[in-house]
Amino acid sequence: MIELRNLQKSFGAQRVLDRVDLRIGDGESVVIMGRSGGGKSVLLKHLIGLLHPEAGEVLIDGVNIVPMGERQIMEVRRKFGMLFQGAALFDSMTVAENIAFALRHQLRCSEDQVQQRVNEALELVELPGIEQKKPAELSGGMRKRVGLARAIVYRPEILLYDEPTTGLDPVIADSIDKLIISISQKLKVTSVVVTHDMRSARRIGQRIFMLYHGRIYASGTPDEIFNSQDPVVNHFVNGISEPRQHLLDEL
C-alpha cells in the first residue's frame, strides 16, 4: 500500500532523509522509531504530500504522489487519517464539532449522517456520551482518543500516528496502545506509528523500522529488533548513551 523509493529531503545544509527505502503492506501495522529530531515526523509528512522531496518517490497504492498537483494530492489524502502529537483539537469547539469538522468540510454529509458517524467514532475510542464537552474539560488521554475519533470518522484506509503516547503516564499510554491495536483490527486499516517510546513500539508494531542518520538502518519484527546485537540498535532500544558518539551526532 505504501512504498518509499530513494527518498531524500534536506533543510538547508542538513540532510534529514537520505535515500530512504521502505514498503508497508495493506493492513499492516508498522512502527517507525528513532532519535528525537531524526526525521520520523518529516517522513510521515511526505506520505500525505505535506512535504516535497528533493529526490525519490512516494507511492500510495502504486501511484507516485510526488509529481502531483494540489488537487490530486487532496484526493490521495482522503485515504489517510492522522493523530497528531498534541491531538490538535480546536479549543473553541465541542468534542462533536471537532470530530465532525472533516465530514462537514470535505464529505458534506447530512446532519443525521454526521451525528451517526460521530457517535460511532466515539464508541470505537471508548468515549461515548462526551459530545458536548470542550477539549479543556478532558484529560490528556481523552484528548488523544478524541483526536483518534476525528481521524477515523471518515473511514480512512491508512492511519498515521505521530508520537501517540507523548506526555502520557505509563498506564494511559498502555490504554492508547491497546486502542491503536483494536482500531487497526476492527477497521482493517494500515497503521503507521512514529514513536521513540520503546514499550509502545514493541506492543504495536508487526514490523519496526529504525531511522538512523536519515536512513532505514534496521527493520524486522519486534523480537528481531529488541534482541538485535547490532550496537546501534541495541543501545537505542535499551536507552544506552555513548557520550562521545552523542556529541558527534549532535554536531
Secondary structure, DSSP 8 states (H G I E B T S, - for coil): -EEEEEEEEEETTEEEEEEEEEEE-TT-EEEEEE-TTSSHHHHHHHHTTSS--SEEEEEETTEE-TT--HHHHHHHHTTEEEE-TT----TTS-HHHHHHHHIIIII---HHHHHHHHHHHHHHTT-TT-TT--GGGS-HHHHHHHHHHHHHTT--SEEEEESTTTT--HHHHHHHHHHHHHHHHHHT-EEEEEE--HHHHHHH-SEEEEEETTEEEEEE-HHHHHT---HHHHHHHTT---HHHHHHHH-
